[in-house]
Amino acid sequence: MAKIITYSILIIALLAFGNQAFCQKLDQMSKNDSTHYIQFSGFVIDSDSLIPVPYAGIYNKSRKSGRLADLYGYFSIVAAPGDLIRFTSVSYKDSYLTIPDTITNDKYTMYFMMETDTFLIQPVYIYPWPSKEEFAQAFLEFDIPDDNLERARKNLEHADMRDRMLGTPGDGDVNFKWAMAHHQSKLYHSGQAPPISLMNPFAWSKFIEAWKNGDFKRQK
């Protein structure tokens, strides 16, 4: 309801503003020609929603002249009884109107409804290869990505995990635990000489076991 009131007020304002200048133009044309010219004006609206169709094209095929409607669908052109008027707009069907030849005054106003048009466009597929030969070559050289199992296997490789561990700095929690363990070790041997690993039989046992396992061999 509010839209209808707004459009009605707008129609009255536009008609009142444009009538004076348009009537002067009609008077001048009537003096130079015996044709009964009229002011053909109105609003172009959508037939479904009844909202204005902005910037619709109004073309007088009989007079080879026309103009565009404004943002609110309002238009005003010079015409004569019997003229054929064509209405065009993007996404709407072209429509035609013949000015009635029974008009006796110099004004003809109306609401002109346009129907929406639907275009069925064939799909277009765009490929990054200019030819089938290059597509075949790119397909054969395509590097297939690893699946989840292969990625997990690579992530859990011993050498890779060791390198990552050596290259990863400790966070605050690890550094704090290491500092506290070192401090407790110093307190444990406070007042005496720290033990020497050369005299520790358990250390010798671990060394001999690692030697037998080949832990000290150079990896090629």
N, C-alpha and C positions, 0 to 999 in steps of 0.2 A: 504494500500500500504506500509506503514511504517513497519507494522508487517511482511509482506512478505519479505521485504528487510532484516530485522533483522534476521529472521529465515534462510534466504539464507546465510548470512554471518556466522551465527552460524554453519550451516551444513558444510561449507567449512573448518572452523576452526577445528571442531571436526574430520572430515575425515582426514585432514592433520596431526592432532596430533596422531590419533590412527592407521593410516595405517602402520607406520613403525614397531611399536611393534607387531601389529597383523600379519603382513607379516612374521616376524621372527618366530612367533608361527606356522604359516601355513607351513613354510619351514621345521621346525623340525618335525611336524606331517607327512608331506609328505615323509620324509626320513624313518620313522618307519612304514608307511602304504602306500599301493598302492592306497587307496581311493582318489578320486579327491576332496579335501577339498576346500571350498571357504569361504570368509569373507562375511557373510550376515549381512548387516547393513542398517540403515534407521531411519525414524521417524514414531512414532505412533501418528496419529492425529484423531480428531473427524470428523465424516463424515458430520455433519451439519455445525459446526462453523469453521472447519479446524484449530482449535487450538490444540496444543500438548496435549497428554494424559500423564501426568507425572506418573512415576513409574509403567508402565504397565509391566505385566509379559510375557516374551517370552520364550517358552519352546519347545525344539526340542524333539518331541516324539520318533523319530527314533534313536537319540543318547542318550536319557535320560539325557539331560543337558539343562540348560537355565540360564537366568539372568533377571534382572529388567532394564527397561529403566530409564534414568535419569530424572531430573526435567523437561527438555525440550522435553521429549519423544524420545530421541536418544537411539539407542541400537546397539550392534554389537556382534554377536555370530559366532561360528564355525558351519558350515553346509556342506552338500554335496548335489549334484543334486538328486532329488527324496525324500528328507527328508520332513517330515510333521511337520510344525511349528504351535504351538498354541499360540494365543494372548489372554490374560485375563486382566481384570481390573474391579475394583468395579464400579457398575452402567453401565457397558457395556456388550454387548453380547459376549460370547466366539467366537472367529473367528479362522479359520484355513487357512493355506497357504502351498502349496506344491512347493518346490523349483524346477524350471524347469530343466529338464534333458538335455536341449540343451545348457547349459552354458559351454563355453570353457575357459573363463579366471578364475581368482581366486577371483573375487569380484562380488557381487550382491547387489545393493542398490535400495531402493524403499521407497515410502511413503505408509504406511499401514493405511487404514481408518477403524475405529471401530464404530459400531452403538450403540447408547444408549439403555439401557434396563429399562423397567418399571416393578416394582414389586407391585402387589396388595396384601396388607397385611390386614388381618381381624382385625377389631378394638378390642382392649383389654380394659376392664373396670376394674379399680382397686378400691376396696372398703376398708374402714378402719375396717370392721368387718370380722372376720375369718369364721363365719358361719351364716346361715339364722336365727337361734335361737337368736343369739346375736343382729342381725339386728332388729328383731321384738321387743326385749326388749328395745333396744336403741330408737326405734321409739315410743314406748308407753311412755317412760320416757322423751321424748323430750319436752323441755320447749318452748312453742310457744311464740315468742316475741310479745309485745304489738303493736297495730296498732297506727296510728297517733292520732286518737281520744282519745284512752286510755292514751297515753303519755301526751296529752294536759290536760286531766282531772287531772292526777297526778301532773303535774307541777303547776296547778292553785289551788291546795288545800290550804285552808286558813292557817292551822297550818304549813304546809310546807313553804308557802310563808313568814309567820311571822318569822319562825326560820331562813330562809335564810336572811331576812332583818336584824334581830338582829346580825347575824354572819357576815354580809358583812360590811367591813370598808368603810367609806366615801372617795370619791375621792377628788381631790384638789378643784374642783368647789363647792362641797357640804360643805367642811370644810371652804372655804372662805365665803360662804353665811351665815353659822352659826356664824362665828366670827363677821361679819359685823352686823348681827341682834342683837347679844349680846352687841356689842359696841353701837349701836343705842339705845338699851333699857337702857343702863347705862346713855347715854346722855339725854334721855327723863326724867329720874328721877334725873338728876343732881341737887344738892343743896337741896334735900328733901329726906325724908325717903322713901324707896321703899314700895309699897302697900303690904298689907298682904292678902293672899287669903282667910283667915278665915272671913274677912269682905266683901268679894266679893259675892253678891247675885247670879251672873251668874255662878260662880264656884260651889256654893251650889246647884243650879238647875241642873247642869250637873252631880254632885255627886249623887243626889237623883234619877235622871233618870237612871243612870248606875246601881244603887242599885236595882231598880225595874226590870231592864232587866236581872239581875242575872250575871252581868259581874264580880262580886267578888267571885262567887262560885268556889270552887276547882274542877278542871277537873280531873276525874279519868282516 
